[in-house]
Structures are given as C-alpha cells and as structure tokens.
Amino acid sequence: MALCDKRHSATQFALLSALAAVGRVYVGPVAGEMAASFGWSTFFFVTFLIALPGIALLAWQRARVEAIDGPPQE
C-alpha cells in the first residue's frame, strides 16, 4: 500500500486484492489437471518460470518501498 496514491488508495487496494484472488479462484483448480497431464517436474519448472517476472519486480521496487516505509524499527 505504500506505493499506492493516497487519494485513490481504497480503489487501488480493492483492485489489487481482486487481482490477487484470481490465482486462488481460477488457476488453482486447473493446476492439478495441468500437473497430471504435463508431469510434476515440467509443471513445477513452468510455474517457476512464470513467477520470475514477479520476483524481479519485487527486487526492482524493494529500495523504493523501504524508502517510503522508513528505517526498520527495533
């Protein structure tokens, strides 16, 4: 939420929350069928590749989020 525009934070939070539920609702049931048809090793490798852009985005935005949040509290 630190990256959201404060004027539109409720709307942005609602949209991002809905987007986060897509994987659970739509992709989850299909994943079992995909793993059964492709084999577990292939399925794992493909999902690993699909996750890499999201991990790269997190790494890219890390400094920005830390700057907004401030120093860690002890």
N, C-alpha and C positions, 0 to 999 in steps of 0.2 A: 504493500500500500504506500510505501514511502515514495515510489516512483509515479504514483497517480497524481493528477492535477487536483488540488484540494477543492476546487469549485465543482468538480464532477466526480468526486471520489465514490459516492454511493452508486452511481451508474457504472463506473468502471469496475467496482468491486462486484456488482451483480453480474456483469457480462463475463468477467474473468472467472467467477465461481461457476457460472453455467458452462463455460468452456472447459473447466476442469472436470466437470461431471460427464462430459462426452465419452471419455475413455472408459469410465466405470459402467455407463449405461449401454453404449453401443459397441464398443470394441471388446469389452470383457467377455460377453457370451460367444463372440466369434473367435476369440483367441484359442479356445480349446479345440475347436474344429480345425483351425489352421495348424496348431501344433500336431494334431493327429494326422493330418494329411501331408504336411511337409517333413515331419520328424522333429523331435525336440531340439536337436543341435542346430538345425537350419533355422527353426523358428526363433531360438534364442539369439542367434547371430544377427538375423534380420531385425529383431526388435532392438538389439544393441545398437545397430547402425542407425535406426530411426531415432533413437534417443540422443545421439551425439550432437545434433544441432541445438537441442535444448540445453545440454550441458555446456556447450560452447557459449551460448547466450548468457547463462548464469555466470560463467567465468568472466565474460566481457563486461557485465554490469556490476560485478562484485565491488569494485572500487567506488562506483557511483552510489550504491546502496549504503556502503559503510560510511561514506562522507555525509550522506543525509542523516543516517541514524546516530552519528557521533561516535565517540570512543567507547569501547566496551566498558560496562560497569562491573565492578568487583564487589 
